[in-house]
Every structure is written in C-alpha cells, then in structure tokens.
C-alpha cells in the first residue's frame, strides 16, 4: 500500500478525534465531573522519610482549652494561653494556677520575674504567681500582637498588623521600633500576610525574627540592625512554603532552630547556621489543614508543641 | 530536467517550512500550562475589595454590523476571484485575511457554521430571539452560494482557511470512503439542530476544533482535538469541511443549484487531463465512461427500487430516532439531573457534585425538575422522529445517487463538493 505510514498516522488521528469528543461529551454529566483541576495536592510532600525524623513523641498532656493559642516555658513551668485564660502547668500536667481575662490572648512570654500575655492589641503583665501588674493599651487599631520576648529590660513585641517589632521598657514606655528596612537592598522589611509573626532570643542573647513572607529567619541587633539571616523557600521538607512560614519557632539549648509550619503542618529542626537537620514531627501527626503548633522548649531540649486542633500539649524528645 | 529538480527541491523545502511553522505554532499553544499556587494562603486582608462581577457589555452594534459588511465584502471578493478574475492567488490572500479577521481577531465568533444553532433555537424556542447579525451570517453565505458556488468556503470561512493553508501532502481518498464519511456531516447537522432546538447544547461551538486556537485559551483536550485536525489536514485536505461541517451540507445543496460556478477552464475543455490530479478534495468529476451508459435497463430497475425504498428508509430512521429519544435526551442537563436524582437519591449528600448542589441551593423542587425534564424528553421524542426520518432520507438518497447516471463530457468541478478554491484553474492550459 502506498503511503502506509501516513495512512496509519491518519487512523490514529481519527481515533484520537473520536475519543476526545466521546470522552468530553460523557465527562460533562453531573455525576461524571472530573476532579477539581485546581486542587493543589500536597500529599506527596506530607510523606516524610522516617530516617529524617530525629524526635519521638513521649507524652501528651490534655489541656482544658477549647482554643489554645500560645505557650511559653520558664523555670519548670509551662504557661499556656487560650480562650480567655492562662494556665500555669507543671511538666507533669499538674495545674498550678489559672488566671482569667476578659478577652482572648494571642501569645504569652514568661521572663524570670514576669509573665507577658499578649492580646490582639494590648498586653497584660502579670507577676510569676499570676497577679496583674499592668496593662499596656497604647496600640493602634490595626495592631495584631503575635509574639513577645524580653532581654535586658527591653520587651520586644511582634506586631503582625503593623508589620513591625515594637520595643518597650519594663514600665511600658515605647523604646522604638524595628521595621526590618534599610537602604540596603538585602532588607526588604517584614512581609506578614497572616497573623503569624514570631520572635525569640537564642541562648547567646541574639534576637531572631521570622520574616514569614520571605520564608526567612533574620537576626537583628537590639537597636534594629540586621546582622544575618537565612532563608529556605521550598515545599520540600528542607524549606518553608506558602504565604507565611514558619509560623512559630523556638531555640534548643545548643542554638538550633525548631520551626513550626502552617498549611502543611510540620515541625522541623535547623542547625544554628540555618542548615536543615531533621524532622521533629511529620504532617501525619497533625490534623489536616489545622493550626501550626506554638512551641516551647525546656532546659533539657525537650519540645512542647501546643496542638490547638487536638487540644493537647505534645512532648517530643530526641530519639 | 535541472529546472524540474530545482522545482522539486523548492516544493520540498516549502513543505518543510510549513511543517516547522505548524509545529512551532502548536508548541506555542501548549506553553504556559504550568502554574504555581500558594499553600497555605494569606489570611490578612489587603484592603482590596473584590469588584462585583459585571456582565460585559455586548459588542457594540456598529462593530457587529461592521462584521457583516466585512463578510459581505469578503464573499463578494471571493466570488469575483473565483468566477471572474480566476485568481487562485487572490483567493489565497483573501483566506489569509479571513483567518486573521474572523479567526484570530474575532476569535472564531461570530461564525456562519455555528449560526445554524441560533436559527434552530429561534425557530423552536419562542423565548429566544436571534440577532439580525447572526441571521445575516447564516443567510449571506447561502445566498452567495446559490449564485456563485461555495466561495464562502474558498475565502470567507476561518475554519476552512486554517485547514486550506496547512495542506502539505494531500492524499486522494477512495470513493467508497468519501461517500461513507460524507454521511457524517448530515448526522452532525441533524444532532446539532436537535440539541439546539431542545435547548440542550450548542455542539457545533462546543466541538469547534479551531476556536481554542483562535482564542489561545482552549482546554487541553480541545487543544488535542485542534492539533489532531491540523495534523490530519496536512494529508487529508480540509477534513473538517469535508467530513464534519454541518453548514457544508447546506452549502452543498445550494451550490448544486448555483447559477454561476467556478469552472476549470474558461473556454472549451481540451481533455488534456492536466487538471485531473489538481484537486486535493477529490471534487473533480471525470468524463463518464461510455461503456457505463450502455447498461441502462439494469440501471433503471435499480433506480426504481432504490427510489421506492426511500419512504421505508425514512420510516425506519424516524422509528429508530423515536425509540432512541430516551437515550439521546440524557444529553440534556435537566433530563440527566432529574434522572440522576431519582435513581441515586444519595447523590444529594455529595458536596463535591456541584451540579446537584447548585440545584439543591436553587430552591427548585424535584417535582418541578421532573416536569421540566418530561417536557424536554417529549421534544426529543418528536425531534427523534424528524431527525431519524431525515437521516433515513439521506441514506436513501445516497444509495439512489449510486445508480443515477449523469453523462459528463469534460473534466468539471463537482458543484456540491467543490470549495471553489481555484487550484484546478492554475492547471488548465486554456487561459482565454
């Protein structure tokens, strides 16, 4: 036969044409709709190589909160806020004290002498035994306080709404702001698309701040100068993904970072240099599309993760 | 000899350039399919308020009339190039303009082919009024064809132009295959009218293989369809026009009665046979064989039998169509949804089934839906008789055509099938 190859090719094309029309005609029926073509499937990234998991879950503490929001560790006590209250809990789970508020706290920080409880646009300072000392209310309407830390008498407050870090003296006087901006192109400013903006001091007394829109952790001097930073943008296990991650972070005693992510919930550890070390808790440990757990670390380097979806404090220890 | 070799090389090179351009174009269409999404999504508001959706204003009336004027000019020029000027080059450049204007600029819409559905719907649905522009797009090519043959196909149809410009190595198809595939446009026309008249779907638009290319936004499977037709068209000239186009059926009928039609030769045919292989569409009728005409008695008997069988074909078709109406009517979304909700009541709880959820949230009762579906199904029953009867008629007439003897002395374009592209004219040595 002449043009055998072309004829064969034409037959294939005819089959393709008939198949496309038949499939399309049949697929448009109400019970035969294709799966949402715009669904973003992150399942492949939720599966973690077990060799990367360096921690194991050793204990869970049930907590009496319907919406726990923040956690801090100081001395031998855990400070948990949520609903309209704060509870001081021993690591064994024994409730030591409970303080009520008239609004929902967003975060908590316990220093050696005081407890700072952050609300959306105010801060309440308590003594370590839970007695109110002061209220700081001089914030703007767009303020959203998400994290507090203290060093050498200066209180650093992360304001996600205004995208700045505010500094206060212990008596509540404003000491300035850190915008994360400068003439240097390397500093963009804080990109905060969601109310997740964490800060903490490491064991060397260095201020570290999450810039979640950049997927970076940035080290500032107390007067707001950028000293160094590291960045890890990726949906793979080594990096942070989406609009705003990591949502929370804390430091191990050796200066390593422990990070907690929202969206695809996972807790990971990074070396002080920012290099990925391993996984604390894989996404399979958490509720799908749940909340990023706030973190607290005790003196032995054990990690407390506040699981707001399962309403429990989960303790992870090194394997 | 050297000249012939050079010509062959030139033609080969031309074909390769065509193939390269086609593939470059197709690759361009497939590009940009990858998209990145953000997960998780931002939670803070940005202060940006989403604008209320606004129905776009219809195309300005003046511009719509401009389209009609452009169509009129293009049809006039195509007829002039084909009949008076006898210029293949003129028709070629005109089809390039058509491809750019009605194809890429007007995005393949408004379109005479699709207008069949608007006309059908306006005839059967009193609530639907066809625009004068659409009506003119339906009528003007038919009127021109009645006078000048299918000059619309030659220079005014963007779908035809797209395929015509990409013919590379056309194969001649055997007659039996052409006749068999030639029934498909009748089926397509029948179903297009039935679906449009019952308000089910505009299948001509839905399965227009080139509109996605014109608009550069087709879904993947429609890109595949378009590419398949383009690739097929390189070897089977104008496959859509010949074996699918439902408007081509109407044009074919009109063209058979055309007053002036393109002729291969401007004067008497000298039987040189140079034009015999010039038509990529196998639309040239050869002079009839004298031996064939002698066996007339047997031919007359067959003609009478086939002619008498036509009413039977019509009845069989109509009966089959009426019996198939239940199945065919499932193509209607209302009928399908009603059947689905009756046969699988649990589908109400399927939150992912957007059609079912949309119906449930509309507040309409199932009884109302079933009543609407019953009315539509009744329309399909009547339509099934008419459509089936028409298909039966087509089959009967096609068979009858096999035994009708028409004496032809010269090489002539088949008035129904000829696209008036003018290729054959270039091969005729008689110039005046």
Interface residues (C-beta under 8 A of the other chain):
Chain A: X3 X6 X7 X9 X10 X13 X14 X16 X17 X20 X21 X23 X24 X25 X29 X30 X31 X33 X36 X38 X40 X42 X160 X161 X192 X193 X194 X195 X235 X241 X242 X243 X244 X245 X262 X263 X264
Chain B: X37 X38 X39 X40 X41 X42 X43 X44 X169 X171 X206 X207 X221 X222 X224 X225 X228 X229 X231 X232 X235 X236 X330 X331 X333 X336 X337 X340 X344 X347 X352 X353 X354 X355 X356
